[in-house]
Amino acid sequence: MQERQAGQDYFRTLLRTVVGQAFAAAGYHFAEAPLQSVGGRFRFVKAFDDGSFGWIDFQVLVYSDTMWSAGAPSRFRVQLTRSPTTSGLTGTAGSVSRSLSQLVVADFGVNILRSADHWWTYRDTDSLGKALAEAGHLVVGYGIPWLAGELSPPNEKADDLA
């Protein structure tokens, strides 16, 4: 548990270093949530003018070399949610949620990732930095405009997010 927690703290630090400024420039701030952090979830949030909230969640699974996971890379995925509540819970009336990879690959049809169920993997600082940079670019290019209702996939109306 201690090794996994250290890995999550390291992920948090690199996450904020790599994408924090870009997300802040778009109005998102890092949500301090110690209980979620213990579970490997790190969030950025923005309040929109209409009273709803945009959430960018990073869920990390940190693996260390043990007899059960020898050599398995750690991985993370990104979930985007627009919610009328401050909790950002999916399933709330009026909320919409998509994984970043679903949005990019399935909704927009951009085959830049292996699949619509993509997890970014990493083994070290260099590969983590590159994976966060790739995910961050996709969040800025697709996720943030989608959350704001400024960019819609070809088969979705912008009003569907309102």
KEZA-128771 format. One line per 2 residues: for each residue x, y, z of N, C-alpha, C, O, CB. Coordinates in steps of 0.05 Angstrom, whole numbers, plus 32768, in hexadecimal, padded with zeros to 4 digits. Glycine has a CB too. Example, Ala and Ser with C-alpha at 12.3 -4.5 7.8 and 13.67 -1.06 7.14 Angstrom:
2
8108,7F8E,809C,80F6,7FA6,809C,8108,7FBE,809C,811D,7FBE,80A9,80E2,7FA7,80B5  8101,7FD3,808E,8111,7FEB,808F,8102,8001,809D,810C,8017,80A1,811A,7FF4,8072
This chain:
162
8011,7FE8,8000,8000,8000,8000,8011,8019,8000,800C,802C,7FF1,7FED,8000,8018  8026,8019,8010,8038,8031,8012,8045,8037,7FF7,8047,804E,7FEF,804D,802C,8028
804E,8022,7FE9,805B,8026,7FCF,8047,8031,7FBB,804E,8042,7FAB,8068,800B,7FC5  802F,8026,7FBB,801A,802F,7FA8,8014,804C,7FAE,8011,805C,7F9C,8001,801E,7FAA
8011,8054,7FC8,800B,806F,7FCF,8021,8082,7FC6,801C,8098,7FBC,8007,8072,7FED  803A,807A,7FC9,8050,808A,7FC0,804E,808E,7FA1,8054,80A3,7F97,806B,807D,7FC7
8047,8079,7F93,8043,807A,7F76,802D,808D,7F6E,802F,809B,7F5A,803E,805F,7F6B  8017,808E,7F7E,8001,80A0,7F79,8009,80BD,7F7E,8002,80CF,7F6F,7FE9,8098,7F89
8018,80C1,7F93,8022,80DC,7F99,8034,80E6,7F83,8033,80FD,7F7C,8031,80DD,7FB5  8045,80D4,7F79,8057,80DB,7F63,8047,80E2,7F4A,804D,80F6,7F3C,806B,80C4,7F5D
8032,80D2,7F44,8021,80D7,7F2D,8014,80F3,7F31,8013,8103,7F1E,800B,80C2,7F2B  800A,80F9,7F48,7FFD,8113,7F4E,8010,812A,7F48,8008,813D,7F3C,7FF3,8114,7F6B
8028,8127,7F51,803C,813C,7F4D,8042,8140,7F2F,8042,8157,7F26,8056,8135,7F5C  8046,812A,7F21,804C,812D,7F04,8033,8137,7EF5,8036,8147,7EE3,8055,8112,7EF9
801C,812E,7EFD,8003,8137,7EF1,8001,8155,7EF2,7FFC,8162,7EDE,7FEA,8129,7EFE  8004,8160,7F0A,8002,817D,7F0E,8018,818C,7EFF,8013,81A2,7EF6,8002,8183,7F2B
802F,8180,7EFE,8046,818C,7EF0,8041,818D,7ED1,8046,81A2,7EC5,8060,817E,7EF6  8038,8177,7EC6,8035,8175,7EA9,801C,8183,7E9E,801E,8191,7E8A,8034,8158,7EA1
8005,8180,7EAB,7FEC,818B,7EA0,7FE1,81A2,7EB0,7FCE,81B0,7EA7,7FD8,8175,7E9D  7FEA,81A6,7EC8,7FDE,81BA,7EDA,7FDC,81D6,7ECF,7FC7,81E2,7ED1,7FEE,81BB,7EF3
7FF1,81E0,7EC3,7FF0,81FB,7EB8,7FDD,81FE,7EA1,7FCE,8212,7E9F,800B,8204,7EAF  7FDC,81EA,7E8F,7FCA,81EB,7E78,7FAD,81EA,7E81,7F9C,81F9,7E77,7FD0,81D4,7E65
7FA7,81D9,7E95,7F8C,81D7,7E9F,7F84,81F1,7EAE,7F6E,81FA,7EAC,7F89,81BF,7EB2  7F97,81FC,7EBD,7F92,8215,7ECC,7F8C,822C,7EB8,7F7B,823C,7EBD,7FAA,821D,7EDD
7F9A,822C,7EA2,7F95,8241,7E8D,7F79,823F,7E82,7F6D,8252,7E79,7FAA,823F,7E77  7F6E,8226,7E83,7F52,8222,7E79,7F3E,8225,7E8F,7F26,8221,7E8B,7F50,8206,7E6C
7F47,822D,7EA7,7F35,8232,7EBD,7F30,821A,7ED0,7F1F,821C,7EE2,7F1B,823B,7EB3  7F3F,8205,7ECC,7F3C,81ED,7EDE,7F50,81EE,7EF4,7F67,81F6,7EF0,7F3F,81D3,7ECD
7F47,81E7,7F0C,7F5A,81E6,7F22,7F5B,81C9,7F2E,7F48,81BA,7F2B,7F51,81FA,7F38  7F71,81C3,7F3A,7F74,81A9,7F46,7F64,81A7,7F5F,7F65,81B8,7F70,7F92,81A3,7F4C
7F53,8192,7F61,7F42,818E,7F78,7F50,817D,7F8C,7F55,8165,7F88,7F26,8182,7F70  7F57,8189,7FA3,7F63,8179,7FB8,7F4E,8167,7FC5,7F3B,8170,7FD0,7F70,818C,7FCE
7F52,814D,7FC2,7F40,8139,7FCD,7F4F,8121,7FD7,7F53,810E,7FC8,7F2B,8131,7FB7  7F59,8123,7FF0,7F6A,810D,7FFA,7F5E,80F1,7FF9,7F6D,80DE,7FF3,7F71,8113,8016
7F45,80EE,7FFE,7F39,80D4,7FFD,7F39,80C8,7FE1,7F3F,80B0,7FDD,7F1C,80D4,8008  7F33,80D9,7FCD,7F34,80CF,7FB1,7F51,80CA,7FA9,7F56,80B7,7F9A,7F27,80E4,7F9F
7F63,80DA,7FB2,7F80,80D6,7FAB,7F8A,80BC,7FB4,7F9A,80AF,7FA6,7F91,80ED,7FB7  7F82,80B3,7FCC,7F8A,8099,7FD6,7F81,8083,7FC3,7F8F,806F,7FC0,7F7E,8094,7FF3
7F6A,8086,7FB7,7F60,8073,7FA3,7F6B,8077,7F87,7F64,8068,7F75,7F42,8075,7FA2  7F7C,808B,7F84,7F89,808F,7F6A,7F7A,80A1,7F57,7F7E,80A0,7F3F,7F8E,8075,7F5D
7F67,80B2,7F61,7F58,80C4,7F50,7F60,80E1,7F56,7F61,80E9,7F6D,7F3A,80C0,7F54  7F67,80EF,7F41,7F6F,810B,7F43,7F5E,811B,7F30,7F5A,8113,7F19,7F8E,810E,7F3C
7F54,8132,7F3A,7F40,8141,7F2B,7F47,815E,7F27,7F54,816B,7F38,7F25,813F,7F39  7F3E,8168,7F10,7F3F,8184,7F0A,7F22,818C,7F06,7F12,817D,7EFB,7F51,818B,7EF1
7F1A,81A4,7F0F,7EFE,81AC,7F0D,7EFC,81C9,7F04,7F0E,81DA,7F0A,7EF0,81A8,7F28  7EE6,81CF,7EF7,7EE0,81EB,7EEF,7EC3,81EF,7EF2,7EB2,81DE,7EEA,7EEA,81F0,7ED1
7EBB,8206,7EFD,7E9F,820F,7EFE,7E99,821F,7EE5,7EA7,8232,7EDF,7E99,821F,7F18  7E84,8217,7ED7,7E7C,8226,7EBF,7E67,823B,7EC6,7E5B,823B,7EDB,7E70,8212,7EAA
7E64,824F,7EB4,7E52,8265,7EB9,7E35,825C,7EBD,7E26,826A,7ECB,7E53,8278,7EA2  7E2D,8246,7EB2,7E11,823D,7EB5,7E0D,822E,7ECF,7DF7,8224,7ED4,7E0A,822B,7E9E
7E21,822C,7EE1,7E1F,821F,7EFA,7E27,8202,7EFA,7E27,81F5,7F10,7E03,8221,7F04  7E2D,81F7,7EE3,7E36,81DB,7EE2,7E54,81DA,7EE6,7E62,81EF,7EE7,7E2E,81CE,7EC7
7E5F,81C2,7EE8,7E7B,81BE,7EED,7E87,81AA,7ED9,7E7A,8197,7ED1,7E7F,81B3,7F0A  7EA0,81B0,7ED1,7EAF,819E,7EC0,7EC4,8190,7ED1,7ED2,819D,7EE1,7EBC,81AD,7EA9
7EC6,8175,7ECE,7ED9,8165,7EDE,7EEC,8156,7ECB,7EE2,814A,7EB8,7ECA,8152,7EF1  7F05,8157,7ED1,7F19,8147,7EC2,7F25,8135,7ED7,7F35,813E,7EE8,7F2E,8159,7EB3
7F1F,811B,7ED6,7F29,8108,7EE9,7F3E,80F6,7EDD,7F3C,80EB,7EC7,7F12,80F6,7EF3  7F54,80F4,7EEC,7F69,80E1,7EE5,7F68,80CA,7EF9,7F6B,80CF,7F11,7F86,80EF,7EE5
7F65,80B2,7EF0,7F64,809A,7F01,7F7E,808A,7EFB,7F82,8081,7EE5,7F4B,8088,7EFC  7F8F,8087,7F10,7FA8,8079,7F0C,7FA8,805F,7F1B,7F9E,805D,7F31,7FBF,808B,7F15
7FB3,804B,7F0E,7FB8,8031,7F1B,7FD6,802D,7F1B,7FE3,8029,7F06,7FAA,8019,7F0B  7FE2,802F,7F33,7FFF,802D,7F36,8006,8010,7F3C,7FFC,8004,7F50,8009,8040,7F4C
8017,8005,7F2C,8021,7FEA,7F31,803E,7FEA,7F39,804E,7FFA,7F2F,801D,7FD8,7F18  8045,7FDA,7F4C,8061,7FD7,7F54,8069,7FBA,7F4F,8058,7FA9,7F4C,8066,7FDF,7F72
8083,7FB5,7F4D,808C,7F9A,7F48,8087,7F88,7F60,8094,7F8B,7F75,80AA,7F9A,7F41  8073,7F77,7F5D,806D,7F63,7F72,806A,7F48,7F64,806C,7F47,7F4C,8053,7F6B,7F82
8065,7F34,7F73,8061,7F1A,7F67,8047,7F18,7F56,8044,7F06,7F46,8061,7F04,7F7C  8035,7F2B,7F5B,801B,7F2B,7F4D,801C,7F3E,7F34,800C,7F3A,7F22,8005,7F33,7F5F
802D,7F51,7F34,802D,7F65,7F1E,8049,7F69,7F13,804F,7F80,7F0B,8021,7F7F,7F27  8059,7F56,7F13,8075,7F59,7F0A,8076,7F65,7EEE,806C,7F59,7EDA,8083,7F3E,7F0A
8081,7F7C,7EEC,8085,7F89,7ED3,806D,7F97,7EC7,8070,7FA3,7EB1,808F,7F76,7EC0  8056,7F97,7ED4,803F,7FA4,7EC9,8042,7FC2,7ECA,804A,7FCD,7EDF,8025,7F9C,7ED9
803D,7FD0,7EB4,803F,7FED,7EB5,8028,7FF9,7EC4,8012,7FEE,7EC5,8040,7FF9,7E98  802D,8010,7ED1,8017,801F,7EDD,8007,802C,7EC7,8011,802E,7EB0,8022,8035,7EF1
7FEF,8034,7ECD,7FDF,8040,7EB8,7FCA,8054,7EC3,7FC5,8054,7EDB,7FD0,802A,7EA8  7FC0,8064,7EB1,7FAB,8077,7EB9,7F98,807C,7EA2,7F9E,8076,7E8B,7FB7,8092,7EC2
7F81,8085,7EA9,7F6D,808D,7E95,7F61,80A8,7E9D,7F65,80B1,7EB4,7F57,8078,7E91  7F53,80B5,7E8B,7F47,80CF,7E90,7F29,80CE,7E8B,7F20,80C5,7E76,7F55,80E5,7E7E
7F1A,80D9,7E9E,7EFD,80DA,7E9B,7EF5,80F8,7E9C,7EFF,8107,7EAC,7EEF,80CA,7EB3  7EE3,80FF,7E8A,7ED9,811A,7E88,7EBB,811A,7E90,7EAC,810A,7E86,7EDC,8126,7E6B
7EB3,812D,7EA1,7E98,812E,7EAA,7E8F,814B,7EAB,7E9D,815C,7EB5,7E94,8120,7EC6  7E77,8150,7EA1,7E6A,8169,7EA5,7E51,8164,7EB6,7E41,8153,7EAF,7E62,8178,7E8A
7E4F,8171,7ECD,7E3A,816B,7EE0,7E2E,8185,7EEB,7E3B,8199,7EEE,7E46,815A,7EF7  7E14,8183,7EF1,7E07,819B,7EFD,7E0D,819D,7F1B,7E05,81B0,7F28,7DE9,8199,7EF9
7E1B,8189,7F27,7E21,8189,7F43,7E3F,818C,7F48,7E50,8188,7F37,7E17,816F,7F51  7E45,8194,7F61,7E61,8198,7F68,7E70,817E,7F6D,7E88,817E,7F70,7E63,81A9,7F81
7E61,8167,7F6E,7E6F,814E,7F73,7E7B,8142,7F5A,7E8E,8132,7F5D,7E5B,813A,7F7F  7E71,8148,7F43,7E7B,813C,7F2B,7E74,811F,7F27,7E81,8111,7F18,7E99,813F,7F2A
7E60,8116,7F35,7E58,80FA,7F33,7E4A,80F5,7F19,7E39,8104,7F10,7E46,80F2,7F4B  7E51,80DE,7F0D,7E42,80D6,7EF5,7E28,80CA,7EFC,7E25,80C1,7F13,7E53,80C3,7EE4
7E15,80CB,7EEB,7DFB,80C0,7EF1,7DE8,80D5,7EFC,7DD0,80D0,7EFE,7DFD,80A9,7F04  7DF2,80EC,7F03,7DE1,8102,7F0D,7DD1,810C,7EF5,7DDC,810F,7EDF,7DF2,8118,7F1B
7DB8,8113,7EF9,7DA8,811E,7EE4,7DB6,8136,7ED8,7DBE,8149,7EE6,7D8B,8126,7EEE  7DB9,8136,7EBE,7DC5,814D,7EB0,7DE3,814A,7EAD,7DF0,815C,7EA1,7DBF,8165,7EBF
7DEF,8135,7EB8,7E0C,8132,7EB5,7E13,8121,7E9C,7E03,8110,7E94,7E18,8125,7ECE  7E29,8127,7E90,7E34,8117,7E7A,7E51,8110,7E81,7E5F,8120,7E8D,7E32,8127,7E5F
7E59,80F8,7E79,7E73,80EF,7E80,7E7E,80DD,7E69,7E6F,80CC,7E5F,7E74,80E0,7E9B  7E97,80E0,7E62,7EA4,80D0,7E4E,7EC1,80CD,7E56,7ECD,80DF,7E63,7EA2,80DD,7E32
7ECD,80B6,7E50,7EEA,80B4,7E53,7EF6,80C4,7E3D,7EEA,80C8,7E27,7EF4,8096,7E53  7F0E,80CE,7E41,7F1B,80DE,7E2D,7F1F,80CD,7E14,7F1C,80D7,7DFD,7F36,80E8,7E37
7F27,80B4,7E17,7F2B,80A4,7DFF,7F11,809E,7DF0,7F12,809D,7DD8,7F39,8089,7E08  7EFB,809B,7DFE,7EE1,8097,7DF1,7EDB,80B0,7DE0,7ED2,80AE,7DC9,7ECB,8091,7E05
7EDE,80C7,7DED,7ED8,80E0,7DE0,7EE9,80E4,7DC6,7EDE,80EA,7DB1,7EDD,80F8,7DF2  7F03,80DF,7DC8,7F14,80E3,7DB1,7F10,80CE,7D9C,7F0C,80D5,7D84,7F31,80E4,7DBA
7F11,80B5,7DA3,7F11,809F,7D8F,7EF5,8099,7D86,7EF0,8099,7D6D,7F1D,8086,7D9B  7EE2,8094,7D98,7EC7,808C,7D90,7EB6,80A3,7D87,7EA9,80A2,7D72,7EB9,807E,7DA7
7EB6,80B9,7D96,7EA4,80D0,7D90,7EAE,80E1,7D79,7E9F,80E8,7D67,7E9F,80E1,7DA8  7EC8,80E8,7D7A,7ED3,80FA,7D65,7EE0,80EA,7D4E,7EE6,80F5,7D3A,7EE8,810C,7D72
7EE4,80D0,7D52,7EEF,80BF,7D3D,7F0D,80C5,7D37,7F16,80C0,7D20,7EE0,80C3,7D24  7F1B,80CE,7D4B,7F38,80D3,7D47,7F47,80BB,7D53,7F48,80B8,7D6B,7F40,80EE,7D55
7F53,80AB,7D42,7F60,8093,7D4A,7F7D,8097,7D53,7F8F,8089,7D49,7F5F,807E,7D34  7F81,80AA,7D65,7F9C,80AF,7D6F,7FA3,809C,7D86,7FBB,8099,7D8C,7F9D,80CC,7D78
7F8F,8090,7D92,7F94,807D,7DA7,7F8D,8061,7D9D,7F7F,805E,7D89,7F83,8084,7DC1  7F97,804C,7DAC,7F92,8031,7DA3,7F75,8029,7DA3,7F6C,8019,7D92,7FA1,801E,7DB5
7F65,8033,7DB6,7F49,802C,7DB7,7F3A,8041,7DC7,7F45,8054,7DD2,7F45,8010,7DC4  7F1F,803E,7DC7,7F0E,8051,7DD6,7F0F,804A,7DF4,7F03,8059,7E04,7EF2,8050,7DCB
7F1C,8034,7DFB,7F1F,802C,7E17,7F3D,802C,7E1D,7F49,8018,7E25,7F13,8010,7E1D  7F49,8043,7E1B,7F66,8046,7E1D,7F6F,804D,7E39,7F63,805E,7E47,7F70,805B,7E0A
7F84,8040,7E42,7F93,8047,7E5A,7FAF,804F,7E52,7FBC,8040,7E43,7F93,802E,7E6F  7FB8,8065,7E5C,7FD4,806D,7E57,7FE5,805E,7E6B,7FDF,805D,7E83,7FD8,808C,7E5A
7FFB,8052,7E61,800C,8042,7E72,8027,8050,7E75,802F,8061,7E65,8011,8026,7E67  8034,804A,7E8C,804F,8055,7E91,805E,8043,7EA3,8053,8034,7EB3,804D,8072,7E9C
8079,8045,7EA2,808B,8035,7EB3,809E,8046,7EC3,80A9,803D,7ED7,809A,8021,7EA2  80A2,805F,7EB9,80B6,8070,7EC6,80AE,808E,7EC2,8099,8094,7EB6,80D3,806B,7EBA
80BF,80A0,7ECC,80B9,80BC,7ECA,80B6,80C6,7EAD,80A3,80D5,7EA7,80CE,80CC,7ED8  80C8,80BD,7E9C,80C7,80C6,7E80,80AD,80BD,7E72,80A0,80CD,7E66,80DF,80BB,7E71
80A6,80A3,7E75,808E,809A,7E68,8074,80A5,7E75,8061,80A9,7E67,808D,807B,7E69  8075,80AA,7E8F,805E,80B7,7E9C,805B,80D4,7E92,8045,80DC,7E8B,8061,80B7,7EBA
8070,80E2,7E90,806F,80FE,7E86,8064,80FF,7E69,8053,8110,7E63,808B,810B,7E86  806D,80ED,7E58,8063,80EC,7E3D,8046,80E4,7E3B,8037,80F0,7E2C,8074,80D8,7E2C
803E,80D1,7E4C,8022,80C8,7E4C,800F,80DF,7E56,7FFA,80E3,7E4B,801E,80AF,7E5E  8018,80ED,7E6B,8008,8103,7E75,8007,811A,7E61,7FF2,8127,7E5E,8014,810E,7E8F
801D,811F,7E53,801D,8134,7E3E,8009,812D,7E28,7FFA,813E,7E1E,8039,8138,7E33  8009,8113,7E1F,7FF7,810B,7E0A,7FDA,810E,7E13,7FCA,8119,7E05,7FFD,80EE,7E01
7FD4,8104,7E2B,7FB9,8106,7E35,7FB1,8123,7E39,7F9B,812B,7E33,7FB6,80F6,7E50  7FC4,8133,7E44,7FBE,814F,7E48,7FB8,815E,7E2E,7FA6,816F,7E2E,7FD6,815C,7E55
7FC7,8158,7E19,7FC1,8165,7DFF,7FA5,815D,7DF5,7F97,816E,7DEA,7FD6,815C,7DEA  7F9D,8145,7DF9,7F82,813C,7DF0,7F6C,8149,7E02,7F57,8150,7DF8,7F80,811E,7DF1
7F72,814C,7E1C,7F5F,8159,7E2D,7F5B,8176,7E24,7F44,8180,7E22,7F68,8158,7E4B  7F71,8184,7E1F,7F70,81A0,7E17,7F63,81A3,7DFB,7F53,81B5,7DF7,7F8C,81AD,7E16
7F69,8191,7DE9,7F5F,8193,7DCD,7F42,8189,7DCA,7F33,8195,7DBB,7F70,8183,7DBB  7F3A,8175,7DD9,7F1F,8169,7DD6,7F0E,816C,7DF0,7EF7,8174,7DEF,7F21,814C,7DCE
7F1A,8163,7E07,7F0B,8161,7E1F,7F01,817C,7E2A,7EE9,817E,7E30,7F1C,8155,7E34  7F12,818F,7E2C,7F0A,81A9,7E38,7EF5,81B7,7E26,7EE1,81C1,7E30,7F22,81BB,7E3C
7EF9,81B8,7E0C,7EE4,81C4,7DFB,7ECA,81B4,7DFC,7EB4,81C0,7DFB,7EEE,81C6,7DDE  7ECC,8199,7DFE,7EB3,8189,7E00,7EA5,818F,7E1A,7E8C,8192,7E1A,7EBA,816B,7DFE
7EB3,8190,7E30,7EA7,8196,7E4A,7E99,81B1,7E4A,7E84,81B5,7E56,7EBC,8195,7E60  7EA5,81C4,7E3C,7E9A,81DF,7E3B,7E83,81E2,7E27,7E76,81F7,7E26,7EB0,81F3,7E33
7E7E,81CD,7E18,7E69,81CE,7E04,7E71,81DD,7DEB,7E5F,81E4,7DDB,7E50,81DB,7E0F  7E8B,81E1,7DE7,7E95,81F0,7DD0,7E9C,81DE,7DB8,7EA0,81E7,7DA2,7EAD,8200,7DD8
7E9F,81C4,7DBD,7EA7,81B1,7DA9,7E96,8198,7DAC,7E95,818C,7DC2,7EC5,81AA,7DAB  7E89,8190,7D97,7E78,8178,7D98,7E81,8164,7D83,7E88,816C,7D6D,7E5A,8180,7D94
7E7F,814A,7D89,7E85,8136,7D75,7E71,8139,7D5E,7E5C,8145,7D62,7E83,8119,7D81  7E77,812E,7D47,7E66,8132,7D2F,7E49,8129,7D34,7E37,8135,7D28,7E71,8122,7D18
7E44,8115,7D44,7E29,810A,7D48,7E1C,8115,7D61,7E07,810B,7D69,7E29,80ED,7D49  7E27,8129,7D6E,7E1C,8134,7D87,7E17,8152,7D84,7E27,815F,7D77,7E2F,812E,7D9F
7E02,815B,7D8E,7DFC,8178,7D8E,7E08,8185,7DA6,7E09,8178,7DBC,7DDE,817D,7D8C  7E12,819D,7DA4,7E1D,81AC,7DBB,7E08,81AE,7DD1,7E0F,81AF,7DE9,7E27,81C8,7DB3
7DEE,81AF,7DCA,7DD9,81B2,7DDE,7DD7,8199,7DF0,7DCC,819B,7E06,7DBE,81B6,7DD0  7DE2,8182,7DE7,7DE1,816A,7DF7,7DF0,816D,7E11,7DEB,815F,7E25,7DEB,8152,7DE8
7E03,817F,7E12,7E13,8184,7E2A,7E07,8198,7E3C,7E0E,819A,7E54,7E2F,818C,7E23  7DF5,81A8,7E32,7DE9,81BE,7E42,7DD4,81B4,7E55,7DC9,81C3,7E64,7DDD,81D3,7E30
